[in-house]
Amino acid sequence: MEIGILGTGGMATALGEQWARAGHTVLVGGRDAGRAAATAAAIGGRAGTLREAAAHGTGAVLLAVPYAAAADVVSGLSGDLEGRTLIDCTNPVGPGFVLETRGGPSAAERIAAAAPGAHVVKAFNLCHESVWRMTPPVFDGRPLAVPLCGDDARALDAVRRLVRDLGCEPFDGGGLARADLLEATAVFLIGLWVGEGVDAQAITPPVEYAGIR
C-alpha cells in the first residue's frame, strides 16, 4: 500500500515505521524538510512536502499533526486529498484534560469539513506513541484492539488492514458521527493516566460481566 504521512512527530514515526516494516511504501511530508528527511530515514521511508505525501497516499494518508494545526493542514491540501482515506489520530485535549471540541463538532468532523473530498477515519488516538512502537502491542496474550469510526466502506477496509499489520485487532466504532465519543474517551483516559496515574483499563469489566448478554 502507498501511505502518505502528514507530520514528523512521534505518531508519524511510530506508525510509519511499523507500516514500512510490513512492506508498505511510506512517504513522510512536513513543513520542515530537514525533519521530514530525518523521520523518513528513521522509518525506512521517503521524504517530501506535505503535498507530496498527500499525493503519494493512494492507499491511505495519516494525519499526524497536533490537533490545533490539523484543519489548516488538510484545508491547504483539500484537492490533493480528494478520494483519499485520511486517518485522523489527533486528540483535541486542552489544559486540565478537557475536550476542546465539547459541544461539537468533533475533531474528525472538522477535519472532514476542511477536506470534504477525503474519506476520514478516526483511529489510533487512544494510545501513546510508545504503544505503537511495540511489536506487537499484546498485553497478557491479548492483542490491542483499535476502534475505528468512519463512513466509507473502502476507507474502513484499508484502515483495518493497517491495524492488523500492527498486530492489533480493529473494532467497529460506528460512523464518523460517533468520533466525538472516541475523542472524549481518549481525553478522559489521558486525564486518568497522566493526571491520576491510575490503571484506566481497570474501569471496565470483561464483556461477559457487562450486563448485555
Beta strands, then each sheet from edge to edge (+ up, - down):
strand 1: 2-6
strand 2: 25-29
strand 3: 46-48
strand 4: 60-63
strand 5: 85-88
strand 6: 93-94
strand 7: 98-99
strand 8: 119-122
strand 9: 138-139
strand 10: 142-143
strand 11: 145-150
strand 12: 169-172
sheet 1: 3+ 2+ 1+ 4+ 5+ 8+ 11- 12-
sheet 2: 6+ 7-
sheet 3: 9+ 10-
end
